[in-house]
Amino acid sequence: MAIPRELERVLKEAKGLTQDSREVREGFIFFAIRGTRVDGHAFVSDALERGALYAAVEEGYAGEGLPKERLIRVSDTRAALGESAHLFFGKPSEKLRVVGVTGTNGKTTVTYIIESVLRTAGVACGVMGTINYRAGNEVFGEGRTTPDPLTWHSTLNEMLQKGVRTVVAEVSSHALDQKRVWGTEFHGVIFTNLTQDHLDYHKTMDEYFRAKARLFTDYRWQIAVINTDDEWGRKLSGFVERAVRVGSHGEVRVEGFETGFSGSRIRMLWRDQVIEFESSLVGDFQRTNIALSVAYCLESGIEPGHIGEGLRTVHVPGRFEIIRSPGGFLVVIDYAHTPDAIDNVLRTIRKLSKNRVITVFGAGGDRDRGKRPLMGRIAGRWSDLVILTSDNPRSEDPDQIIEDISEGLNSSVPVVKEPDRRKAIEKALEIASSGDIVAILGKGHEEYQEVGGIKYPFSDRQVVEELL
């Protein structure tokens, strides 16, 4: 989207941009965004009184009583903000290689694999996603999986100034729907999969898919990699030209895959060339994450030797993290919080377990309620004992969330209900014996628990280590 010449001109004299009238300072440009709960047009007057040079508003906004010469009308203020941020911060994505990864599951792991490979190849790399926004050991911020447009473009610029040359980023469906990365030029775009999640926002799977597909249809990119073993990936590849298909009938195919607690081994066919790699990652579900990452790296010219070393040394916080207990049982901590992710993790654990599988999990409050019984049914399928507890209940009643999950559980599977997550973990560790695997799912890397709008310090890993 090309912004009006008037807006492009005033960007050169602006001291800052914002979509929050409370952040306006002298010389700023305010963008009135129509949000899901609040319409920024209601705060245009306040922004101008605080010293905003101009306010970007959507066509049709009356602006009665306001100085017309300070209103810049655009067709879409979200897109205008993204494009303006891109220009204001010096078009950083055009000077970097930005790789956008979208899909329901696997985004974080794919970004970490690519980062590990590029670091091995001597490429300065930044990562933006669910865990944080960082380059090497320097953290630039954290929060949403994909930040607002100003944070997005300013962080890209900051990383560029620090010497970063490639940024690998998770791009959520919310971000694509809300144009948070608008104005970005991508080097690579990757689609992992699509399974039920976020239907409280998108309403239907088709709408959810359309949001994800925008990364491939609404932005410029050089390399597109799509998982075509996923039904939605096949649909996407049908209208995305030049995409590299990773799947049983794609340009990149997995010919063999083995996994165990010591890691995984993968054999791939890439453009008629057979390549084998070993990885520190554990789980059958890592097959696709590794294949997609390797496909992008090969297509972008990275040598197989660097890819192999990156795969051997990659570590993803909160993703199938294994803790060995003095009692001879294992604890697996994972971020899995969707039906498909829980199925993937527990299926692998069941396959590797010598004895019982004890699963501790809950579901997030104020989020897609429809997936809760599905999560319960899947946990019951692969577990010998299920302990239902709280995840991030937010404003909801934890007991009600547990009951929602219970609706999907098979009556033949023993169930313990303990809303206090620490007590639930403690109970699982007390029950576990040699050869068992305790799966603690849902929070992974998170170091907080959100209850009633307040975030309290809480880490699954720290709790397990303290109790053991």
C-alpha positions, 0 to 999 in steps of 0.5 A, a space after each residue: 500500500 502506498 501512503 498519501 504523499 502528504 503523509 510521506 512528506 510529514 514523516 520527515 519532520 515527525 519526532 515519533 509515531 504512535 497509535 496510543 493518544 497517551 503516548 503523544 508528545 510534541 511533534 508526533 503523528 497519531 494514527 487512529 486505529 479501529 480496534 476490537 474494543 476501542 476506536 482510536 478515532 475517539 481520541 483524535 482530539 486528545 492527541 492533537 491537544 497533546 501536541 500531535 503534528 497530525 492525526 492519520 484518520 480513515 476516510 469517512 471520519 467527520 472530525 467536527 470541530 477539529 482543524 482539517 489541515 492537521 488530519 490526514 485521511 487514508 483508506 486504512 490506518 492500520 496499513 498506513 501505520 505499518 507503511 509509515 513505521 517502515 519508512 520512519 525507521 529507515 526501511 530496515 526489512 529491505 536491508 535485512 533478510 527477514 524470515 517470517 514463520 506462520 502456522 499453528 504449531 512449530 513456529 518457535 522451533 523453526 525460528 530457533 533451528 534457522 537461527 542455530 544454523 545461521 549462527 553456525 554459518 557465521 551469520 549474525 541472526 536475530 529472533 522475534 517470537 513467543 519467547 522474546 525478541 533477541 539477537 545472541 544474548 541481547 534481549 530487545 523485548 518480549 510480549 506478544 508473539 508478533 508485536 505492534 507495527 512500531 515495535 516490529 519495525 523499530 526492533 528490526 532497525 535496532 537489530 540492524 544497527 547492532 550488526 544483525 543481518 537476518 531476523 527470523 520471526 514468528 508471525 501470528 494470525 492475529 498479527 496478519 489480520 491486524 497488519 502488524 507487520 505491514 510494510 515488511 519485505 520478507 526474504 523467506 516465508 514459511 507455513 508449518 500447519 493449521 489446526 484448531 486454535 484462536 477460533 474465539 477470534 477468527 470464528 471459523 477455520 476458513 477465516 483462520 486460514 485466510 489470515 495465515 495465507 496473507 503472509 504469502 499473498 499480501 507481502 513481497 518475498 523471495 523464498 516460500 516454504 510450505 508443509 504440504 503434508 498438512 491439508 491447509 498447506 496443500 490448499 495454500 500451495 495451490 495458489 502460491 506460485 514458486 513455493 517450495 513444497 515440503 511433503 510426500 509429493 514435494 520438492 523436499 521429502 523426508 525419506 527416513 526419520 528416527 527419534 529417541 531421548 538422545 535426539 533424532 536422525 533425518 534423511 531428506 531428499 532435496 532436489 534429487 540429492 539425499 542428505 542426512 542430518 542428526 539433531 538434538 531435538 526429540 519427537 516425531 513431530 520435529 520431523 516437519 519442523 526440521 524439514 521446513 527449516 532445512 528446506 529454507 536454509 538449503 534454498 537460501 544457499 547455506 552449506 549442508 555442513 553448517 545445517 548439520 552443526 546447527 541442528 546438532 546444537 539447537 536448543 528451544 526453551 520449553 519445547 520437549 525439555 527433559 528432566 531426569 529424576 533421582 527416582 528413575 522417571 522422566 519429566 517432559 516440559 512442553 508448551 503444547 496448548 492446542 489439541 494437535 500439539 498435545 497429540 504430537 507430544 503425548 504420542 511421542 512420549 507414549 512411544 518412548 515410555 517404558 511404563 506409565 504416562 502421567 499428564 499434567 495440563 490445563 487450558 488458557 482462560 478467555 481463549 477458544 473454549 471449543 478446543 478444551 474437550 478436544 484436548 481432554 480427549 487426546 490427553 486421555 487417549 495417550 495417558 495412564 493418568 491425567 491431572 487437570 490443573 490451571 494454565 493461565 485462567 485469566 478472568 475465568 474460573 479455573 474450576 470451570 475450565 477444568 470441567 470444560 476439559 473433562 467433558 472430552 475425557 474417556 471415563 476409563 482414564 483415572 483423572 485428578 482435578 487440582 486447580 493449584 498448578 504447583 500442587 498438581 505437579 507435586 502430586 504427579 511427581 509423588 505418584 511417578 515411579 521408575 520408568 514413568 514419564 510425567 508430561 507437564 504441558 501448556 506453559 513451557 518456557 513461560 515464567 508466570 501464571 496469569 490469574 484474575 488479570 495479574 501475572 504471578 511468577 511461575 515456572 514449570 521447570 523451576 517448580 519441578 527442580 525444586 520438588 525433585 
